[in-house]
Amino acid sequence: MEAFLVSTGIVALAEIGDKTQLLSFILAAKFRKPLPIVLGILVATLVNHGFAGAVGTWLTSLMAPQALRWVLGLSFIGMALWTLVPDKFEEDEARLPRWGVFGSTLVAFFLAEMGDKTQVATVVLAAQYQSLAWVVVGTTLGMMAANVPAVLLGDRIAQHLPVRLVHGIAALLFAVLGIATLFGLGDGLIP
């Protein structure tokens, strides 16, 4: 359950102001059909994070526990620093294929999420918690928690979110997880 809660919270916070959230705003403005956009985001996230979680779980089988602790701890700290860097959305990323609202959202969102900080966070969280299902469900819920309001409410909420503060909180959480992992805190708590 801890894997689910931490994954949900961290990804929801990290996604605020992220390029995929910006893409959600663009998709909502372009298509004005929330249901197929939300479904496209959901399917793209499940596939993307499922793959990322599988990679994270696989990586744990390649390393000794002590080496894994250092890699994960430093990865969490790296994620904390990366979270503080504002995302830029390139114009080329806004060009959408012509496969209907659902298909365009699915492809655009999946591609935008490749190598994104929330995908990397999913790899690290799956390696940390060794609970593929709970991490993928949690990170997907976190993505949906940040992106569904972006699709439904668009500009009305974007202007009122303190993005820097939210990113600071997410960075702090990543840093705390990193330090706790490096010092072996919680080793007995995670099966």
Backbone hydrogen bonds, N-H to C=O, Kabsch-Sander energy under -0.5 kcal/mol:
donor,donor_aa,acceptor,acceptor_aa,energy
5,L,1,M,-2.5
6,V,2,E,-2.9
7,S,3,A,-2.1
8,T,4,F,-2.5
9,G,5,L,-2.4
10,I,6,V,-2.6
11,V,7,S,-1.9
12,A,8,T,-2.3
13,L,9,G,-2.1
14,A,10,I,-2.8
15,E,11,V,-2.0
16,I,12,A,-0.7
16,I,13,L,-0.8
18,D,15,E,-2.3
21,Q,18,D,-0.5
22,L,18,D,-2.2
23,L,19,K,-2.1
24,S,20,T,-1.7
25,F,21,Q,-1.9
26,I,22,L,-2.0
27,L,23,L,-3.0
28,A,24,S,-2.3
29,A,25,F,-2.2
30,K,26,I,-2.6
31,F,27,L,-2.7
32,R,27,L,-0.6
32,R,28,A,-1.5
37,I,33,K,-1.4
38,V,34,P,-3.0
39,L,35,L,-2.5
40,G,36,P,-2.1
41,I,37,I,-2.4
42,L,38,V,-2.4
43,V,39,L,-2.5
44,A,40,G,-2.4
45,T,41,I,-2.4
46,L,42,L,-2.6
47,V,43,V,-2.3
48,N,44,A,-2.6
49,H,45,T,-3.2
50,G,46,L,-1.9
51,F,47,V,-2.2
52,A,48,N,-2.4
53,G,49,H,-3.0
54,A,50,G,-2.0
55,V,51,F,-2.2
56,G,52,A,-2.3
57,T,53,G,-2.5
58,W,54,A,-2.5
59,L,55,V,-2.5
60,T,56,G,-1.1
61,S,57,T,-0.6
61,S,58,W,-1.4
62,L,59,L,-1.3
63,M,59,L,-0.6
68,L,64,A,-2.8
69,R,65,P,-2.2
70,W,66,Q,-1.6
71,V,67,A,-2.5
72,L,68,L,-3.0
73,G,69,R,-2.7
74,L,70,W,-2.6
75,S,71,V,-2.0
76,F,72,L,-2.7
77,I,73,G,-1.9
78,G,74,L,-2.5
79,M,75,S,-2.5
80,A,76,F,-2.0
81,L,77,I,-2.0
82,W,78,G,-2.6
83,T,79,M,-2.3
84,L,80,A,-0.8
84,L,81,L,-0.7
85,V,82,W,-1.4
90,E,88,K,-0.6
93,E,90,E,-0.9
94,A,90,E,-0.6
94,A,91,E,-1.4
95,R,92,D,-0.9
96,L,94,A,-0.5
99,W,97,P,-0.9
99,W,100,G,-0.5
103,G,99,W,-0.8
104,S,100,G,-2.5
105,T,101,V,-2.3
106,L,102,F,-2.9
107,V,103,G,-2.5
108,A,104,S,-2.6
109,F,105,T,-2.9
110,F,106,L,-2.2
111,L,107,V,-2.5
112,A,108,A,-2.3
113,E,109,F,-1.8
114,M,110,F,-0.8
114,M,111,L,-0.7
116,D,113,E,-2.0
119,Q,116,D,-0.5
120,V,116,D,-2.3
121,A,117,K,-2.5
122,T,118,T,-1.6
123,V,119,Q,-1.8
124,V,120,V,-2.3
125,L,121,A,-3.1
126,A,122,T,-2.4
127,A,123,V,-2.0
128,Q,124,V,-2.5
129,Y,125,L,-2.9
130,Q,126,A,-1.8
135,V,131,S,-2.5
136,V,132,L,-2.6
137,V,133,A,-2.6
138,G,134,W,-2.2
139,T,135,V,-3.3
140,T,136,V,-2.2
141,L,137,V,-2.3
142,G,138,G,-2.5
143,M,139,T,-2.3
144,M,140,T,-2.5
145,A,141,L,-2.7
146,A,142,G,-1.5
147,N,143,M,-2.4
148,V,144,M,-2.6
150,A,146,A,-0.6
151,V,147,N,-2.1
152,L,148,V,-2.8
153,L,149,P,-3.1
154,G,149,P,-0.7
154,G,150,A,-1.0
156,R,153,L,-1.8
157,I,154,G,-1.4
158,A,154,G,-1.5
159,Q,155,D,-1.4
160,H,157,I,-1.2
161,L,157,I,-0.7
161,L,158,A,-0.7
163,V,161,L,-1.9
166,V,162,P,-2.4
167,H,163,V,-2.8
168,G,164,R,-2.2
169,I,165,L,-2.3
170,A,166,V,-2.4
171,A,167,H,-2.8
172,L,168,G,-2.3
173,L,169,I,-2.3
174,F,170,A,-2.5
175,A,171,A,-2.6
176,V,172,L,-2.7
177,L,173,L,-2.5
178,G,174,F,-2.5
179,I,175,A,-2.8
180,A,176,V,-2.7
181,T,177,L,-2.4
182,L,178,G,-2.5
183,F,179,I,-2.1
184,G,181,T,-1.1
185,L,180,A,-2.4
187,D,184,G,-1.5
189,L,186,G,-1.0
190,I,186,G,-1.2
